[in-house]
Amino acid sequence: MIKVISDDSVEIVQLDGRIDQEASEELEGILEGLLGKKKFNICIDMINVKHICSSALGVMVAIKRKIETNDGDIKLVIVNDNLLKLFQTTMLDKVFEIFETQRECLTAFID
């Protein structure tokens, strides 16, 4: 399940459960939609994510590249140790800034 919350200048995309191929396509549509609305600061909250497929990771990297050309960014909230290990193993922890709370993630856009 994916939910989008607007918070001032940052869009919060909350992911929940297992992010499989189908959810990956939904995520891509949502992120592309935010780009279309000129929303370039996105916090992806993955606190409740149990699993994420490689295609969803690819979607996030591709959209991040597009956003960066508009001086925006995608930052992540991850607390699950297995997800953190996945991001470290795939070196995506070097691509994305990762935070433990939504508040820290939102504050990072202001700094």
Secondary structure, 3 states (H helix, E strand, C coil): CEEEEEECCEEEEEEEEEECHHHHHHHHHHHHHHHHCCCCEEEEEEEEEEEECHHHHHHHHHHHHHHHCCCCEEEEECCCHHHHHHHHHCCCCCCCEEECCHHHHHHHHHC
